[in-house]
Amino acid sequence: MPRGAVLAIVAATVLIVVGATWLAAGDPSLSEVTVAAADPTPSGSPEADQLLVIDVAGAVADPGVYRVPAGSRVGDAISMAGGYGPRVDARRVAQELNLAALLTDGQHLVVPSRDDGSGNGAAADQPQGGQAAPGLIDLNTASSGDLDALPGIGPVTAAKIIASRESSRFSAVQDLRDRKLVGQKTFDGLRELVTVR
């Protein structure tokens, strides 16, 4: 290619770049379009609107504010917060929370604790006069729903526990492990929530 043709191409390119820069500087709307196009998730986009902000409090392992996908359920938020904490009141969870309910943006979700409303903290769990501590689930009398509400226990394991106690009543909480009804991790998570009368 002749040297004159190369110089003409270089000169044309410089003019195009200079002209584009001058147009952008002279017309503010051009630079605004560029900035808007560079924002990958503008606030009104579907991607930005698909997360809900939920405040999870009460008897969970890690209370706090969480961002969950739209369409998430109460059970999903509890799982995201680390699952039930050791002070969870399983009976009240079964009565007060619908784990299948849809979450809404800005929702404050409180998982019932055995400390709620007792006024004296841990002392409320101390047995008095041979009575079991309030809020504990009795393995020998609990309904399937009460058992199912315990951390790590689903409908299948709840049915196994009921079948086992019908065969022979539980004499100690440790029977859950001795009868191989739950694994060690599940047992560790619920042993403080159950009792045997």
C-alpha positions as CSV (number, residue, x, y, z in Angstrom):
1,M,0.0,0.0,0.0
2,P,1.4,3.4,-1.0
3,R,2.6,5.6,1.9
4,G,0.1,8.3,1.0
5,A,-2.8,5.9,1.4
6,V,-1.6,4.8,4.8
7,L,-1.4,8.5,5.9
8,A,-4.9,9.2,4.6
9,I,-6.3,6.2,6.6
10,V,-4.5,7.4,9.8
11,A,-5.7,11.0,9.3
12,A,-9.3,9.8,8.8
13,T,-9.2,7.7,11.9
14,V,-7.9,10.6,14.0
15,L,-10.7,12.8,12.7
16,I,-13.4,10.2,13.6
17,V,-12.0,9.9,17.2
18,V,-11.7,13.6,17.6
19,G,-15.1,14.2,16.2
20,A,-16.8,11.6,18.4
21,T,-15.1,13.1,21.5
22,W,-16.2,16.6,20.5
23,L,-19.8,15.5,20.0
24,A,-19.9,13.7,23.4
25,A,-18.5,16.8,25.1
26,G,-20.9,19.1,23.4
27,D,-24.0,17.0,24.0
28,P,-24.4,15.8,27.6
29,S,-27.1,13.3,26.7
30,L,-24.6,11.2,24.8
31,S,-22.4,10.7,27.9
32,E,-25.5,9.9,30.0
33,V,-26.5,7.2,27.6
34,T,-23.0,5.7,27.9
35,V,-23.1,5.8,31.7
36,A,-26.6,4.2,31.8
37,A,-25.5,1.4,29.4
38,A,-22.5,0.7,31.6
39,D,-24.7,0.0,34.7
40,P,-25.3,-3.8,34.5
41,T,-28.2,-3.9,37.0
42,P,-30.2,-0.6,37.1
43,S,-32.5,-0.3,40.1
44,G,-35.6,-0.9,38.1
45,S,-34.4,-4.0,36.4
46,P,-35.9,-7.5,37.0
47,E,-32.5,-8.7,38.4
48,A,-32.4,-6.0,41.1
49,D,-36.1,-6.7,42.0
50,Q,-35.7,-10.5,42.5
51,L,-34.2,-10.3,46.0
52,L,-36.2,-9.8,49.2
53,V,-34.6,-8.3,52.3
54,I,-35.7,-10.3,55.4
55,D,-34.9,-9.7,59.1
56,V,-34.6,-13.1,60.8
57,A,-34.6,-13.0,64.6
58,G,-35.3,-15.2,67.6
59,A,-34.2,-18.8,68.1
60,V,-32.0,-19.3,65.0
61,A,-28.3,-20.1,64.8
62,D,-27.3,-16.8,63.1
63,P,-30.0,-14.0,63.4
64,G,-29.6,-11.1,61.0
65,V,-30.7,-9.5,57.8
66,Y,-30.7,-11.7,54.7
67,R,-31.3,-11.3,51.0
68,V,-33.4,-14.2,49.6
69,P,-34.7,-14.8,46.1
70,A,-38.3,-13.8,45.4
71,G,-40.6,-16.8,46.0
72,S,-38.7,-18.0,49.0
73,R,-40.6,-19.5,52.0
74,V,-40.3,-19.0,55.7
75,G,-38.5,-22.3,56.0
76,D,-35.9,-21.1,53.5
77,A,-35.2,-18.0,55.6
78,I,-34.7,-20.1,58.7
79,S,-32.3,-22.4,56.8
80,M,-30.4,-19.4,55.5
81,A,-30.0,-18.1,59.1
82,G,-28.3,-21.4,60.1
83,G,-31.5,-23.3,61.1
84,Y,-33.0,-23.4,64.6
85,G,-30.9,-22.4,67.5
86,P,-30.7,-24.5,70.7
87,R,-33.3,-22.4,72.5
88,V,-36.0,-22.9,69.9
89,D,-39.5,-23.6,71.2
90,A,-40.5,-26.4,68.8
91,R,-44.1,-26.6,70.0
92,R,-44.6,-22.8,69.4
93,V,-42.9,-23.1,66.0
94,A,-45.4,-25.7,65.0
95,Q,-48.3,-23.5,66.2
96,E,-47.1,-20.0,65.2
97,L,-45.1,-20.4,62.0
98,N,-46.1,-21.6,58.6
99,L,-42.8,-22.8,57.2
100,A,-44.4,-22.9,53.7
101,A,-45.6,-19.3,53.7
102,L,-44.2,-17.0,51.1
103,L,-41.8,-14.2,52.4
104,T,-42.4,-10.6,51.6
105,D,-39.8,-7.8,51.2
106,G,-39.0,-6.2,54.6
107,Q,-40.5,-9.0,56.6
108,H,-39.4,-9.4,60.3
109,L,-39.5,-13.1,61.0
110,V,-39.2,-14.1,64.6
111,V,-38.6,-17.8,65.5
112,P,-40.1,-18.5,68.9
113,S,-37.6,-19.1,71.7
114,R,-38.1,-20.9,75.1
115,D,-36.9,-17.6,76.6
116,D,-39.7,-15.5,75.1
117,G,-42.0,-13.9,77.7
118,S,-40.6,-16.0,80.6
119,G,-39.1,-12.9,82.3
120,N,-36.4,-14.9,84.0
121,G,-34.3,-16.3,81.1
122,A,-32.8,-19.7,81.5
123,A,-34.4,-20.3,84.9
124,A,-37.7,-21.0,83.0
125,D,-36.2,-24.2,81.8
126,Q,-35.3,-25.6,85.2
127,P,-37.6,-28.5,86.2
128,Q,-39.6,-27.7,89.3
129,G,-41.3,-30.3,91.5
130,G,-40.6,-33.1,89.1
131,Q,-42.3,-31.3,86.2
132,A,-40.5,-31.2,82.8
133,A,-39.3,-27.8,81.7
134,P,-41.9,-25.7,79.7
135,G,-41.5,-25.9,76.0
136,L,-39.9,-29.3,75.9
137,I,-41.4,-32.0,73.7
138,D,-42.2,-35.2,75.4
139,L,-41.1,-38.1,73.2
140,N,-43.8,-40.4,74.7
141,T,-46.8,-38.1,74.0
142,A,-45.8,-35.6,71.3
143,S,-47.9,-35.5,68.2
144,S,-46.5,-36.1,64.7
145,G,-46.6,-32.4,64.1
146,D,-44.7,-31.6,67.3
147,L,-42.0,-34.0,66.4
148,D,-41.8,-32.8,62.8
149,A,-41.2,-29.3,64.0
150,L,-38.0,-30.3,65.8
151,P,-34.7,-29.5,64.0
152,G,-33.6,-32.3,61.7
153,I,-36.9,-34.3,62.1
154,G,-39.2,-34.7,59.2
155,P,-42.5,-36.6,58.8
156,V,-40.7,-39.9,58.1
157,T,-38.5,-39.7,61.3
158,A,-41.5,-38.5,63.3
159,A,-43.4,-41.6,62.2
160,K,-40.5,-43.8,63.2
161,I,-40.3,-42.2,66.7
162,I,-44.1,-42.8,67.2
163,A,-43.9,-46.4,66.0
164,S,-40.9,-47.0,68.3
165,R,-42.7,-45.6,71.4
166,E,-45.8,-47.6,70.6
167,S,-43.6,-50.7,70.7
168,S,-41.8,-49.6,73.9
169,R,-42.1,-46.3,75.7
170,F,-39.0,-44.1,75.8
171,S,-37.2,-44.2,79.2
172,A,-34.6,-41.6,78.3
173,V,-33.9,-39.1,75.5
174,Q,-30.8,-41.2,74.7
175,D,-33.2,-43.9,73.4
176,L,-33.4,-41.9,70.2
177,R,-29.7,-42.8,69.5
178,D,-29.8,-46.2,71.2
179,R,-32.7,-47.2,68.9
180,K,-31.0,-45.7,65.9
181,L,-33.9,-43.4,65.1
182,V,-31.7,-40.3,64.5
183,G,-28.1,-39.6,63.7
184,Q,-25.6,-38.1,66.1
185,K,-25.8,-34.6,64.5
186,T,-29.6,-34.5,64.6
187,F,-29.5,-35.8,68.2
188,D,-27.1,-33.1,69.2
189,G,-29.4,-30.4,67.7
190,L,-32.5,-31.6,69.5
191,R,-31.5,-33.3,72.8
192,E,-32.1,-30.0,74.7
193,L,-35.5,-29.6,73.1
194,V,-37.1,-33.0,74.1
195,T,-37.8,-34.8,77.3
196,V,-39.3,-38.1,78.6
197,R,-41.9,-38.3,81.3
